[in-house]
Amino acid sequence: MSRGSKSSTCLLCDASTQSSRNTFAIFTQPVSTSDRKLVQVLSSVLNVDLKENSIHSVVICKKCYKVCNEVDEIQDRLEELKKDLVANYEKTLRSQKRR
């Protein structure tokens, strides 16, 4: 691979991504639940600031894309559950103050 060129393998699992039909560009492709870019989800999960000039590939395969979507869905659901718990707790506190 020449300097400046990117690998045609998945950034995550290193699988071949020759078919463009089964590849997802991490800097432009959004995930389905939150509409965040893949790079945002990946950076959060990997705890790495992914920059185009510092990674070997800018695409992921369909299998890894599905996992990223699932992670995003679970993170979204987790935030909903946290909000519900906080709302219930705050409601309880208000109720306790009136007693």
Biopython code that builds the backbone (N, CA, C, O; Angstrom):
import numpy as np
from Bio.PDB.StructureBuilder import StructureBuilder

atoms = [
    (1, "MET", "N", (0.862, -1.178, 0.000)),
    (1, "MET", "CA", (0.000, 0.000, 0.000)),
    (1, "MET", "C", (0.899, 1.228, 0.000)),
    (1, "MET", "O", (1.781, 1.356, 0.849)),
    (2, "SER", "N", (0.680, 2.114, -0.934)),
    (2, "SER", "CA", (1.511, 3.310, -1.016)),
    (2, "SER", "C", (1.089, 4.314, 0.036)),
    (2, "SER", "O", (-0.035, 4.288, 0.538)),
    (3, "ARG", "N", (2.003, 5.186, 0.351)),
    (3, "ARG", "CA", (1.715, 6.200, 1.361)),
    (3, "ARG", "C", (0.540, 7.057, 0.902)),
    (3, "ARG", "O", (0.504, 7.508, -0.242)),
    (4, "GLY", "N", (-0.415, 7.278, 1.792)),
    (4, "GLY", "CA", (-1.574, 8.099, 1.462)),
    (4, "GLY", "C", (-2.759, 7.302, 0.963)),
    (4, "GLY", "O", (-3.885, 7.797, 0.982)),
    (5, "SER", "N", (-2.527, 6.053, 0.507)),
    (5, "SER", "CA", (-3.657, 5.252, 0.054)),
    (5, "SER", "C", (-4.233, 4.490, 1.239)),
    (5, "SER", "O", (-3.547, 4.224, 2.226)),
    (6, "LYS", "N", (-5.488, 4.153, 1.118)),
    (6, "LYS", "CA", (-6.168, 3.462, 2.212)),
    (6, "LYS", "C", (-6.413, 2.009, 1.830)),
    (6, "LYS", "O", (-6.609, 1.680, 0.660)),
    (7, "SER", "N", (-6.399, 1.171, 2.817)),
    (7, "SER", "CA", (-6.649, -0.245, 2.640)),
    (7, "SER", "C", (-8.102, -0.467, 2.231)),
    (7, "SER", "O", (-8.982, 0.323, 2.570)),
    (8, "SER", "N", (-8.338, -1.549, 1.500)),
    (8, "SER", "CA", (-9.714, -1.897, 1.140)),
    (8, "SER", "C", (-10.216, -3.014, 2.048)),
    (8, "SER", "O", (-10.963, -3.897, 1.625)),
    (9, "THR", "N", (-9.787, -2.952, 3.301)),
    (9, "THR", "CA", (-10.274, -3.907, 4.294)),
    (9, "THR", "C", (-11.039, -3.151, 5.375)),
    (9, "THR", "O", (-10.898, -1.939, 5.534)),
    (10, "CYS", "N", (-11.837, -3.888, 6.097)),
    (10, "CYS", "CA", (-12.625, -3.300, 7.179)),
    (10, "CYS", "C", (-11.701, -2.762, 8.265)),
    (10, "CYS", "O", (-10.773, -3.446, 8.698)),
    (11, "LEU", "N", (-11.957, -1.554, 8.693)),
    (11, "LEU", "CA", (-11.174, -0.926, 9.755)),
    (11, "LEU", "C", (-11.181, -1.765, 11.023)),
    (11, "LEU", "O", (-10.182, -1.808, 11.742)),
    (12, "LEU", "N", (-12.291, -2.430, 11.304)),
    (12, "LEU", "CA", (-12.447, -3.148, 12.566)),
    (12, "LEU", "C", (-11.988, -4.600, 12.518)),
    (12, "LEU", "O", (-11.200, -5.026, 13.362)),
    (13, "CYS", "N", (-12.470, -5.364, 11.541)),
    (13, "CYS", "CA", (-12.183, -6.805, 11.532)),
    (13, "CYS", "C", (-11.198, -7.226, 10.453)),
    (13, "CYS", "O", (-10.838, -8.400, 10.373)),
    (14, "ASP", "N", (-10.757, -6.291, 9.625)),
    (14, "ASP", "CA", (-9.770, -6.526, 8.570)),
    (14, "ASP", "C", (-10.285, -7.415, 7.443)),
    (14, "ASP", "O", (-9.493, -7.906, 6.639)),
    (15, "ALA", "N", (-11.596, -7.630, 7.370)),
    (15, "ALA", "CA", (-12.168, -8.413, 6.274)),
    (15, "ALA", "C", (-12.072, -7.611, 4.980)),
    (15, "ALA", "O", (-12.097, -6.381, 5.000)),
    (16, "SER", "N", (-11.964, -8.305, 3.874)),
    (16, "SER", "CA", (-11.902, -7.650, 2.571)),
    (16, "SER", "C", (-13.211, -6.919, 2.298)),
    (16, "SER", "O", (-14.292, -7.442, 2.569)),
    (17, "THR", "N", (-13.107, -5.726, 1.767)),
    (17, "THR", "CA", (-14.303, -4.933, 1.446)),
    (17, "THR", "C", (-14.243, -4.501, -0.013)),
    (17, "THR", "O", (-14.452, -3.330, -0.330)),
    (18, "GLN", "N", (-13.959, -5.445, -0.891)),
    (18, "GLN", "CA", (-13.834, -5.142, -2.318)),
    (18, "GLN", "C", (-15.159, -4.673, -2.919)),
    (18, "GLN", "O", (-15.171, -3.792, -3.778)),
    (19, "SER", "N", (-16.258, -5.247, -2.480)),
    (19, "SER", "CA", (-17.571, -4.874, -3.002)),
    (19, "SER", "C", (-18.067, -3.612, -2.303)),
    (19, "SER", "O", (-18.250, -3.598, -1.085)),
    (20, "SER", "N", (-18.281, -2.563, -3.073)),
    (20, "SER", "CA", (-18.740, -1.305, -2.470)),
    (20, "SER", "C", (-20.155, -1.426, -1.913)),
    (20, "SER", "O", (-20.576, -0.613, -1.090)),
    (21, "ARG", "N", (-20.880, -2.437, -2.361)),
    (21, "ARG", "CA", (-22.240, -2.659, -1.872)),
    (21, "ARG", "C", (-22.254, -3.050, -0.398)),
    (21, "ARG", "O", (-23.236, -2.816, 0.307)),
    (22, "ASN", "N", (-21.167, -3.640, 0.056)),
    (22, "ASN", "CA", (-21.094, -4.116, 1.432)),
    (22, "ASN", "C", (-20.110, -3.324, 2.276)),
    (22, "ASN", "O", (-19.607, -3.830, 3.279)),
    (23, "THR", "N", (-19.831, -2.088, 1.881)),
    (23, "THR", "CA", (-18.923, -1.248, 2.662)),
    (23, "THR", "C", (-19.631, 0.021, 3.108)),
    (23, "THR", "O", (-20.564, 0.501, 2.463)),
    (24, "PHE", "N", (-19.166, 0.541, 4.213)),
    (24, "PHE", "CA", (-19.758, 1.741, 4.786)),
    (24, "PHE", "C", (-18.634, 2.689, 5.175)),
    (24, "PHE", "O", (-17.759, 2.337, 5.965)),
    (25, "ALA", "N", (-18.665, 3.890, 4.617)),
    (25, "ALA", "CA", (-17.632, 4.889, 4.885)),
    (25, "ALA", "C", (-17.877, 5.505, 6.259)),
    (25, "ALA", "O", (-18.936, 6.083, 6.502)),
    (26, "ILE", "N", (-16.909, 5.385, 7.146)),
    (26, "ILE", "CA", (-17.135, 5.788, 8.536)),
    (26, "ILE", "C", (-17.278, 7.295, 8.721)),
    (26, "ILE", "O", (-17.890, 7.734, 9.695)),
    (27, "PHE", "N", (-16.732, 8.092, 7.814)),
    (27, "PHE", "CA", (-16.798, 9.544, 7.987)),
    (27, "PHE", "C", (-18.055, 10.164, 7.373)),
    (27, "PHE", "O", (-18.346, 11.338, 7.606)),
    (28, "THR", "N", (-18.799, 9.381, 6.590)),
    (28, "THR", "CA", (-20.007, 9.932, 5.959)),
    (28, "THR", "C", (-21.279, 9.157, 6.275)),
    (28, "THR", "O", (-22.369, 9.729, 6.255)),
    (29, "GLN", "N", (-21.160, 7.883, 6.562)),
    (29, "GLN", "CA", (-22.333, 7.032, 6.786)),
    (29, "GLN", "C", (-22.885, 7.209, 8.200)),
    (29, "GLN", "O", (-22.149, 7.067, 9.176)),
    (30, "PRO", "N", (-24.175, 7.518, 8.312)),
    (30, "PRO", "CA", (-24.779, 7.589, 9.653)),
    (30, "PRO", "C", (-25.258, 6.211, 10.109)),
    (30, "PRO", "O", (-25.480, 5.313, 9.296)),
    (31, "VAL", "N", (-25.410, 6.066, 11.407)),
    (31, "VAL", "CA", (-26.066, 4.879, 11.951)),
    (31, "VAL", "C", (-27.564, 5.152, 11.937)),
    (31, "VAL", "O", (-27.989, 6.300, 11.806)),
    (32, "SER", "N", (-28.354, 4.109, 12.069)),
    (32, "SER", "CA", (-29.790, 4.275, 11.838)),
    (32, "SER", "C", (-30.578, 4.892, 12.987)),
    (32, "SER", "O", (-31.548, 5.604, 12.731)),
    (33, "THR", "N", (-30.210, 4.654, 14.221)),
    (33, "THR", "CA", (-31.024, 5.127, 15.341)),
    (33, "THR", "C", (-30.831, 6.602, 15.633)),
    (33, "THR", "O", (-31.789, 7.375, 15.607)),
    (34, "SER", "N", (-29.607, 6.993, 15.908)),
    (34, "SER", "CA", (-29.351, 8.379, 16.332)),
    (34, "SER", "C", (-28.973, 9.297, 15.183)),
    (34, "SER", "O", (-28.933, 10.515, 15.353)),
    (35, "ASP", "N", (-28.695, 8.732, 14.019)),
    (35, "ASP", "CA", (-28.263, 9.489, 12.843)),
    (35, "ASP", "C", (-26.870, 10.100, 13.032)),
    (35, "ASP", "O", (-26.459, 10.967, 12.261)),
    (36, "ARG", "N", (-26.142, 9.639, 14.069)),
    (36, "ARG", "CA", (-24.752, 10.074, 14.228)),
    (36, "ARG", "C", (-23.916, 9.377, 13.159)),
    (36, "ARG", "O", (-24.288, 8.315, 12.660)),
    (37, "LYS", "N", (-22.795, 9.977, 12.819)),
    (37, "LYS", "CA", (-21.879, 9.352, 11.869)),
    (37, "LYS", "C", (-21.223, 8.139, 12.536)),
    (37, "LYS", "O", (-21.017, 8.111, 13.749)),
    (38, "LEU", "N", (-20.906, 7.151, 11.716)),
    (38, "LEU", "CA", (-20.229, 5.957, 12.225)),
    (38, "LEU", "C", (-18.977, 6.307, 13.010)),
    (38, "LEU", "O", (-18.694, 5.704, 14.045)),
    (39, "VAL", "N", (-18.232, 7.281, 12.515)),
    (39, "VAL", "CA", (-16.983, 7.648, 13.185)),
    (39, "VAL", "C", (-17.238, 8.105, 14.622)),
    (39, "VAL", "O", (-16.405, 7.868, 15.497)),
    (40, "GLN", "N", (-18.362, 8.749, 14.874)),
    (40, "GLN", "CA", (-18.681, 9.191, 16.231)),
    (40, "GLN", "C", (-18.960, 7.999, 17.140)),
    (40, "GLN", "O", (-18.494, 7.958, 18.279)),
    (41, "VAL", "N", (-19.709, 7.044, 16.641)),
    (41, "VAL", "CA", (-20.015, 5.842, 17.419)),
    (41, "VAL", "C", (-18.728, 5.065, 17.692)),
    (41, "VAL", "O", (-18.469, 4.646, 18.820)),
    (42, "LEU", "N", (-17.934, 4.880, 16.649)),
    (42, "LEU", "CA", (-16.690, 4.124, 16.802)),
    (42, "LEU", "C", (-15.714, 4.814, 17.745)),
    (42, "LEU", "O", (-15.099, 4.163, 18.590)),
    (43, "SER", "N", (-15.572, 6.111, 17.608)),
    (43, "SER", "CA", (-14.656, 6.850, 18.488)),
    (43, "SER", "C", (-15.068, 6.701, 19.942)),
    (43, "SER", "O", (-14.225, 6.553, 20.827)),
    (44, "SER", "N", (-16.363, 6.742, 20.177)),
    (44, "SER", "CA", (-16.881, 6.594, 21.532)),
    (44, "SER", "C", (-16.610, 5.195, 22.084)),
    (44, "SER", "O", (-16.146, 5.050, 23.215)),
    (45, "VAL", "N", (-16.897, 4.183, 21.297)),
    (45, "VAL", "CA", (-16.723, 2.799, 21.740)),
    (45, "VAL", "C", (-15.245, 2.454, 21.916)),
    (45, "VAL", "O", (-14.857, 1.838, 22.909)),
    (46, "LEU", "N", (-14.434, 2.852, 20.951)),
    (46, "LEU", "CA", (-13.010, 2.503, 20.977)),
    (46, "LEU", "C", (-12.194, 3.422, 21.876)),
    (46, "LEU", "O", (-11.040, 3.136, 22.197)),
    (47, "ASN", "N", (-12.810, 4.525, 22.277)),
    (47, "ASN", "CA", (-12.130, 5.539, 23.081)),
    (47, "ASN", "C", (-10.863, 6.040, 22.379)),
    (47, "ASN", "O", (-9.802, 6.195, 22.984)),
    (48, "VAL", "N", (-11.027, 6.285, 21.070)),
    (48, "VAL", "CA", (-9.936, 6.751, 20.216)),
    (48, "VAL", "C", (-10.490, 7.843, 19.317)),
    (48, "VAL", "O", (-11.598, 7.725, 18.795)),
    (49, "ASP", "N", (-9.718, 8.903, 19.138)),
    (49, "ASP", "CA", (-10.114, 9.972, 18.226)),
    (49, "ASP", "C", (-9.696, 9.560, 16.820)),
    (49, "ASP", "O", (-8.538, 9.731, 16.440)),
    (50, "LEU", "N", (-10.634, 9.019, 16.048)),
    (50, "LEU", "CA", (-10.323, 8.517, 14.713)),
    (50, "LEU", "C", (-10.224, 9.669, 13.717)),
    (50, "LEU", "O", (-11.179, 10.419, 13.516)),
    (51, "LYS", "N", (-9.071, 9.792, 13.111)),
    (51, "LYS", "CA", (-8.820, 10.812, 12.088)),
    (51, "LYS", "C", (-8.470, 10.102, 10.790)),
    (51, "LYS", "O", (-7.759, 9.098, 10.796)),
    (52, "GLU", "N", (-8.970, 10.626, 9.681)),
    (52, "GLU", "CA", (-8.769, 9.981, 8.390)),
    (52, "GLU", "C", (-7.292, 9.767, 8.060)),
    (52, "GLU", "O", (-6.930, 8.761, 7.451)),
    (53, "ASN", "N", (-6.451, 10.702, 8.459)),
    (53, "ASN", "CA", (-5.033, 10.586, 8.109)),
    (53, "ASN", "C", (-4.245, 9.665, 9.040)),
    (53, "ASN", "O", (-3.048, 9.465, 8.837)),
    (54, "SER", "N", (-4.893, 9.107, 10.049)),
    (54, "SER", "CA", (-4.154, 8.262, 10.995)),
    (54, "SER", "C", (-4.680, 6.829, 11.096)),
    (54, "SER", "O", (-4.244, 6.070, 11.961)),
    (55, "ILE", "N", (-5.605, 6.459, 10.226)),
    (55, "ILE", "CA", (-6.135, 5.094, 10.259)),
    (55, "ILE", "C", (-5.868, 4.398, 8.926)),
    (55, "ILE", "O", (-5.734, 5.053, 7.892)),
    (56, "HIS", "N", (-5.792, 3.071, 8.957)),
    (56, "HIS", "CA", (-5.438, 2.309, 7.759)),
    (56, "HIS", "C", (-6.592, 2.144, 6.776)),
    (56, "HIS", "O", (-6.365, 1.830, 5.607)),
    (57, "SER", "N", (-7.818, 2.350, 7.228)),
    (57, "SER", "CA", (-8.982, 2.184, 6.360)),
    (57, "SER", "C", (-10.091, 3.121, 6.820)),
    (57, "SER", "O", (-10.221, 3.409, 8.010)),
    (58, "VAL", "N", (-10.882, 3.589, 5.873)),
    (58, "VAL", "CA", (-11.986, 4.499, 6.212)),
    (58, "VAL", "C", (-13.344, 3.833, 6.013)),
    (58, "VAL", "O", (-14.377, 4.502, 6.010)),
    (59, "VAL", "N", (-13.335, 2.515, 5.847)),
    (59, "VAL", "CA", (-14.577, 1.774, 5.637)),
    (59, "VAL", "C", (-14.676, 0.618, 6.623)),
    (59, "VAL", "O", (-13.679, 0.135, 7.161)),
    (60, "ILE", "N", (-15.920, 0.195, 6.838)),
    (60, "ILE", "CA", (-16.159, -1.026, 7.608)),
    (60, "ILE", "C", (-17.073, -1.929, 6.791)),
    (60, "ILE", "O", (-17.773, -1.471, 5.889)),
    (61, "CYS", "N", (-17.056, -3.207, 7.116)),
    (61, "CYS", "CA", (-17.876, -4.181, 6.401)),
    (61, "CYS", "C", (-19.319, -4.161, 6.930)),
    (61, "CYS", "O", (-19.626, -3.525, 7.938)),
    (62, "LYS", "N", (-20.176, -4.869, 6.221)),
    (62, "LYS", "CA", (-21.596, -4.912, 6.587)),
    (62, "LYS", "C", (-21.812, -5.516, 7.977)),
    (62, "LYS", "O", (-22.644, -5.034, 8.745)),
    (63, "LYS", "N", (-21.062, -6.567, 8.294)),
    (63, "LYS", "CA", (-21.197, -7.217, 9.605)),
    (63, "LYS", "C", (-20.861, -6.232, 10.727)),
    (63, "LYS", "O", (-21.596, -6.137, 11.710)),
    (64, "CYS", "N", (-19.762, -5.507, 10.586)),
    (64, "CYS", "CA", (-19.361, -4.540, 11.618)),
    (64, "CYS", "C", (-20.316, -3.347, 11.657)),
    (64, "CYS", "O", (-20.557, -2.776, 12.721)),
    (65, "TYR", "N", (-20.858, -2.973, 10.495)),
    (65, "TYR", "CA", (-21.845, -1.889, 10.458)),
    (65, "TYR", "C", (-23.077, -2.273, 11.280)),
    (65, "TYR", "O", (-23.613, -1.457, 12.029)),
    (66, "LYS", "N", (-23.515, -3.519, 11.131)),
    (66, "LYS", "CA", (-24.676, -3.987, 11.898)),
    (66, "LYS", "C", (-24.399, -3.930, 13.398)),
    (66, "LYS", "O", (-25.274, -3.561, 14.180)),
    (67, "VAL", "N", (-23.184, -4.295, 13.797)),
    (67, "VAL", "CA", (-22.815, -4.239, 15.215)),
    (67, "VAL", "C", (-22.815, -2.790, 15.696)),
    (67, "VAL", "O", (-23.289, -2.499, 16.794)),
    (68, "CYS", "N", (-22.284, -1.881, 14.877)),
    (68, "CYS", "CA", (-22.279, -0.454, 15.240)),
    (68, "CYS", "C", (-23.697, 0.070, 15.406)),
    (68, "CYS", "O", (-23.979, 0.834, 16.329)),
    (69, "ASN", "N", (-24.587, -0.339, 14.514)),
    (69, "ASN", "CA", (-25.988, 0.061, 14.630)),
    (69, "ASN", "C", (-26.597, -0.465, 15.919)),
    (69, "ASN", "O", (-27.339, 0.244, 16.599)),
    (70, "GLU", "N", (-26.283, -1.702, 16.251)),
    (70, "GLU", "CA", (-26.821, -2.285, 17.483)),
    (70, "GLU", "C", (-26.287, -1.554, 18.711)),
    (70, "GLU", "O", (-27.035, -1.286, 19.652)),
    (71, "VAL", "N", (-25.002, -1.235, 18.703)),
    (71, "VAL", "CA", (-24.409, -0.475, 19.810)),
    (71, "VAL", "C", (-25.123, 0.863, 19.954)),
    (71, "VAL", "O", (-25.459, 1.273, 21.064)),
    (72, "ASP", "N", (-25.353, 1.541, 18.838)),
    (72, "ASP", "CA", (-26.021, 2.839, 18.870)),
    (72, "ASP", "C", (-27.443, 2.714, 19.415)),
    (72, "ASP", "O", (-27.885, 3.546, 20.207)),
    (73, "GLU", "N", (-28.151, 1.675, 18.988)),
    (73, "GLU", "CA", (-29.512, 1.444, 19.482)),
    (73, "GLU", "C", (-29.509, 1.216, 20.994)),
    (73, "GLU", "O", (-30.350, 1.755, 21.713)),
    (74, "ILE", "N", (-28.561, 0.419, 21.463)),
    (74, "ILE", "CA", (-28.480, 0.119, 22.892)),
    (74, "ILE", "C", (-28.103, 1.366, 23.685)),
    (74, "ILE", "O", (-28.648, 1.610, 24.762)),
    (75, "GLN", "N", (-27.170, 2.154, 23.152)),
    (75, "GLN", "CA", (-26.797, 3.403, 23.826)),
    (75, "GLN", "C", (-27.996, 4.346, 23.906)),
    (75, "GLN", "O", (-28.215, 4.994, 24.929)),
    (76, "ASP", "N", (-28.768, 4.419, 22.829)),
    (76, "ASP", "CA", (-29.955, 5.269, 22.802)),
    (76, "ASP", "C", (-30.972, 4.789, 23.837)),
    (76, "ASP", "O", (-31.554, 5.595, 24.563)),
    (77, "ARG", "N", (-31.179, 3.491, 23.897)),
    (77, "ARG", "CA", (-32.116, 2.917, 24.868)),
    (77, "ARG", "C", (-31.629, 3.153, 26.296)),
    (77, "ARG", "O", (-32.427, 3.451, 27.184)),
    (78, "LEU", "N", (-30.325, 3.021, 26.515)),
    (78, "LEU", "CA", (-29.752, 3.266, 27.836)),
    (78, "LEU", "C", (-30.020, 4.699, 28.283)),
    (78, "LEU", "O", (-30.367, 4.929, 29.442)),
    (79, "GLU", "N", (-29.866, 5.651, 27.389)),
    (79, "GLU", "CA", (-30.136, 7.051, 27.726)),
    (79, "GLU", "C", (-31.602, 7.249, 28.098)),
    (79, "GLU", "O", (-31.913, 7.986, 29.034)),
    (80, "GLU", "N", (-32.504, 6.591, 27.366)),
    (80, "GLU", "CA", (-33.933, 6.672, 27.695)),
    (80, "GLU", "C", (-34.198, 6.121, 29.094)),
    (80, "GLU", "O", (-34.928, 6.727, 29.878)),
    (81, "LEU", "N", (-33.606, 4.981, 29.399)),
    (81, "LEU", "CA", (-33.802, 4.365, 30.710)),
    (81, "LEU", "C", (-33.251, 5.240, 31.828)),
    (81, "LEU", "O", (-33.869, 5.364, 32.886)),
    (82, "LYS", "N", (-32.099, 5.844, 31.600)),
    (82, "LYS", "CA", (-31.519, 6.747, 32.598)),
    (82, "LYS", "C", (-32.443, 7.935, 32.850)),
    (82, "LYS", "O", (-32.652, 8.333, 33.995)),
    (83, "LYS", "N", (-32.994, 8.499, 31.778)),
    (83, "LYS", "CA", (-33.910, 9.633, 31.925)),
    (83, "LYS", "C", (-35.146, 9.225, 32.715)),
    (83, "LYS", "O", (-35.631, 9.983, 33.554)),
    (84, "ASP", "N", (-35.654, 8.023, 32.446)),
    (84, "ASP", "CA", (-36.820, 7.524, 33.184)),
    (84, "ASP", "C", (-36.512, 7.391, 34.673)),
    (84, "ASP", "O", (-37.316, 7.785, 35.517)),
    (85, "LEU", "N", (-35.349, 6.836, 34.990)),
    (85, "LEU", "CA", (-34.968, 6.686, 36.397)),
    (85, "LEU", "C", (-34.839, 8.036, 37.092)),
    (85, "LEU", "O", (-35.307, 8.207, 38.218)),
    (86, "VAL", "N", (-34.210, 8.983, 36.426)),
    (86, "VAL", "CA", (-34.045, 10.320, 37.004)),
    (86, "VAL", "C", (-35.406, 10.969, 37.215)),
    (86, "VAL", "O", (-35.655, 11.562, 38.265)),
    (87, "ALA", "N", (-36.290, 10.860, 36.224)),
    (87, "ALA", "CA", (-37.622, 11.451, 36.341)),
    (87, "ALA", "C", (-38.392, 10.822, 37.506)),
    (87, "ALA", "O", (-39.039, 11.531, 38.277)),
    (88, "ASN", "N", (-38.323, 9.517, 37.631)),
    (88, "ASN", "CA", (-39.001, 8.840, 38.744)),
    (88, "ASN", "C", (-38.435, 9.269, 40.089)),
    (88, "ASN", "O", (-39.185, 9.507, 41.036)),
    (89, "TYR", "N", (-37.129, 9.367, 40.173)),
    (89, "TYR", "CA", (-36.479, 9.779, 41.416)),
    (89, "TYR", "C", (-36.877, 11.206, 41.785)),
    (89, "TYR", "O", (-37.204, 11.484, 42.939)),
    (90, "GLU", "N", (-36.850, 12.106, 40.810)),
    (90, "GLU", "CA", (-37.225, 13.497, 41.080)),
    (90, "GLU", "C", (-38.686, 13.604, 41.492)),
    (90, "GLU", "O", (-39.031, 14.411, 42.356)),
    (91, "LYS", "N", (-39.540, 12.801, 40.884)),
    (91, "LYS", "CA", (-40.953, 12.775, 41.259)),
    (91, "LYS", "C", (-41.105, 12.296, 42.706)),
    (91, "LYS", "O", (-41.895, 12.851, 43.469)),
    (92, "THR", "N", (-40.357, 11.281, 43.070)),
    (92, "THR", "CA", (-40.388, 10.765, 44.439)),
    (92, "THR", "C", (-39.908, 11.812, 45.430)),
    (92, "THR", "O", (-40.501, 11.977, 46.496)),
    (93, "LEU", "N", (-38.838, 12.519, 45.088)),
    (93, "LEU", "CA", (-38.330, 13.572, 45.978)),
    (93, "LEU", "C", (-39.383, 14.652, 46.206)),
    (93, "LEU", "O", (-39.573, 15.104, 47.336)),
    (94, "ARG", "N", (-40.067, 15.067, 45.143)),
    (94, "ARG", "CA", (-41.121, 16.084, 45.284)),
    (94, "ARG", "C", (-42.248, 15.564, 46.165)),
    (94, "ARG", "O", (-42.788, 16.295, 46.995)),
    (95, "SER", "N", (-42.595, 14.307, 45.979)),
    (95, "SER", "CA", (-43.651, 13.686, 46.776)),
    (95, "SER", "C", (-43.249, 13.610, 48.252)),
    (95, "SER", "O", (-44.077, 13.851, 49.131)),
    (96, "GLN", "N", (-42.016, 13.284, 48.523)),
    (96, "GLN", "CA", (-41.522, 13.180, 49.898)),
    (96, "GLN", "C", (-41.498, 14.541, 50.593)),
    (96, "GLN", "O", (-41.732, 14.618, 51.798)),
    (97, "LYS", "N", (-41.221, 15.602, 49.857)),
    (97, "LYS", "CA", (-41.168, 16.949, 50.443)),
    (97, "LYS", "C", (-42.548, 17.415, 50.890)),
    (97, "LYS", "O", (-42.660, 18.207, 51.826)),
    (98, "ARG", "N", (-43.598, 16.933, 50.232)),
    (98, "ARG", "CA", (-44.961, 17.343, 50.578)),
    (98, "ARG", "C", (-45.480, 16.618, 51.811)),
    (98, "ARG", "O", (-46.501, 17.022, 52.368)),
    (99, "ARG", "N", (-44.834, 15.603, 52.235)),
    (99, "ARG", "CA", (-45.310, 14.822, 53.396)),
    (99, "ARG", "C", (-44.985, 15.492, 54.689)),
    (99, "ARG", "O", (-45.313, 14.970, 55.754)),
]
sb = StructureBuilder()
sb.init_structure("model")
sb.init_model(0)
sb.init_chain("A")
sb.init_seg("    ")
for serial, (resi, resn, name, xyz) in enumerate(atoms, 1):
    if name == "N":
        sb.init_residue(resn, " ", resi, " ")
    sb.init_atom(name, np.array(xyz, "f"), 0.0, 1.0, " ", f" {name:<3s}", serial, name[0])
structure = sb.get_structure()
